[in-house]
């Protein structure tokens, strides 16, 4: 049953993105010009388990459609005695993006990486800004339910992203081991 649900969702997303690519093609190109690749933004965190599920979902779509993937990692900072304190070093953040780009490259999926420094709690705003700056067609985010209080409520980052971006949001439920 789970496989059928995932396949149905994957087919629905594929159908939607195919519809968008046809509209872009009809409105913006002469009849003999190839349809431009759709642009998918995949924000990734620091943990490999969360990123792997998003990567596989993005790769599945890329195998069905012509996609360009942009990997976004937000390096969070907080103020400590009036000075910015980063939660990870720039080298750590860069290695997250580099390994993600290598992963997609191994599957022959075009990918680029973006690193941004954001104030703690502002990842949703950074995703929205990046989606505008890079002309993103769709954003794929992971839902962890890390601090879930009530069933049915989405995480705060996913809620911010859905509220702030001007393009479709694909939410992938991440399996969390307790």
C-alpha positions in Angstrom: 0.0 0.0 0.0 2.8 2.4 0.9 4.5 1.9 -2.5 1.2 2.6 -4.3 0.7 5.8 -2.4 4.3 7.0 -3.1 3.9 6.0 -6.8 0.6 7.9 -7.0 2.1 11.0 -5.4 5.1 10.8 -7.7 2.8 10.5 -10.7 0.8 13.5 -9.6 3.9 15.6 -9.1 5.2 14.5 -12.5 2.0 15.4 -14.2 1.9 18.8 -12.6 5.5 19.6 -13.5 4.9 18.3 -17.0 1.9 20.6 -17.3 4.0 23.6 -16.1 6.8 22.8 -18.6 4.2 22.7 -21.4 2.8 26.1 -20.4 6.3 27.5 -20.2 7.1 26.0 -23.6 3.9 27.3 -25.2 4.2 30.9 -23.9 7.9 31.6 -24.1 9.5 29.7 -27.0 9.2 29.4 -30.7 7.9 26.0 -31.9 11.3 24.5 -32.6 13.2 25.6 -29.5 13.5 22.9 -26.8 11.6 23.2 -23.6 13.8 24.6 -20.8 14.5 22.4 -17.9 12.4 22.9 -14.8 14.3 24.2 -11.8 13.8 22.4 -8.4 15.1 23.7 -5.1 16.1 21.1 -2.5 17.0 22.6 0.8 19.2 20.2 2.9 20.1 20.1 6.5 23.1 18.8 8.3 22.0 15.2 8.8 22.5 12.6 6.1 19.4 10.6 6.9 17.1 13.6 6.1 18.9 14.5 3.0 18.9 11.0 1.5 15.1 10.9 1.3 15.0 14.2 -0.4 17.7 13.3 -2.8 16.0 10.1 -3.9 12.7 11.9 -4.4 14.4 14.6 -6.4 16.3 12.0 -8.4 13.0 10.1 -9.1 11.5 13.3 -10.6 14.7 14.1 -12.5 14.6 10.7 -14.1 11.0 11.4 -15.3 11.4 15.0 -16.3 14.2 17.3 -17.4 15.1 19.0 -14.1 17.9 21.2 -12.9 18.4 20.8 -9.1 19.6 23.6 -6.8 20.8 22.4 -3.4 20.4 25.0 -0.7 22.1 24.7 2.7 21.4 27.4 5.3 24.2 28.0 7.8 22.4 29.3 10.9 23.7 31.9 13.3 22.6 33.3 16.6 23.8 36.3 18.6 26.0 35.5 21.6 27.1 38.6 23.5 26.5 40.8 20.5 28.6 38.6 18.1 27.3 36.2 15.5 27.8 32.6 16.6 27.5 30.0 13.7 26.1 26.6 14.4 28.6 25.0 12.0 31.8 26.2 10.3 31.8 27.3 6.7 33.9 24.3 5.7 31.3 22.0 7.3 28.5 23.7 5.4 30.4 23.7 2.1 31.1 20.0 2.4 27.4 19.3 2.8 26.7 21.1 -0.5 29.7 19.5 -2.2 28.7 16.0 -1.2 25.1 16.6 -2.4 26.3 17.9 -5.8 28.5 14.8 -6.2 25.6 12.6 -5.4 23.4 14.2 -8.1 26.4 14.3 -10.5 26.9 10.5 -10.1 23.3 10.1 -11.4 23.9 12.5 -14.3 21.5 15.1 -12.8 22.6 18.7 -13.3 22.9 20.3 -9.8 24.3 23.5 -8.4 24.8 24.5 -4.8 23.9 27.6 -2.8 25.1 28.4 0.7 23.5 31.2 2.7 24.0 32.4 6.2 20.7 33.0 8.1 19.6 34.0 11.5 18.4 31.1 13.6 14.7 30.4 12.8 14.7 32.2 9.4 15.3 29.2 7.1 11.9 29.5 5.6 12.6 33.1 4.6 15.9 32.1 3.1 14.3 29.3 1.1 11.7 31.8 -0.2 14.3 34.4 -1.1 16.5 31.8 -2.9 13.4 30.5 -4.8 12.8 34.0 -6.2 16.5 34.8 -6.8 17.1 31.6 -8.8 13.8 31.5 -10.6 12.8 28.2 -9.0 9.7 26.3 -10.4 9.2 24.1 -7.4 10.6 23.6 -3.9 11.0 20.1 -2.3 11.2 20.1 1.5 11.3 17.4 4.1 8.9 17.0 6.9 10.4 15.5 10.0 7.8 16.1 12.8 10.7 16.6 15.1 8.8 18.8 17.5 5.3 17.8 16.6 2.7 18.6 19.3 -0.5 17.9 17.5 -1.2 15.4 14.7 -1.8 17.0 11.4 0.3 20.1 12.0 3.4 20.6 9.8 6.7 21.7 11.1 7.5 25.4 11.4 9.9 25.5 8.5 7.6 23.7 6.1 4.7 26.0 7.2 6.9 29.1 6.6 8.0 27.8 3.2 4.4 27.1 2.1 3.4 30.5 3.2 6.3 32.5 1.7 7.3 30.9 -1.6 5.5 31.8 -4.9 5.8 28.4 -6.4 4.5 24.9 -5.7 6.0 23.1 -2.6 6.5 19.3 -2.6 6.6 18.0 0.9 8.4 14.7 1.5 7.7 12.9 4.7 11.0 11.8 6.2 11.2 8.6 8.2 12.5 9.4 11.6 13.9 6.7 13.8 12.9 7.2 17.4 
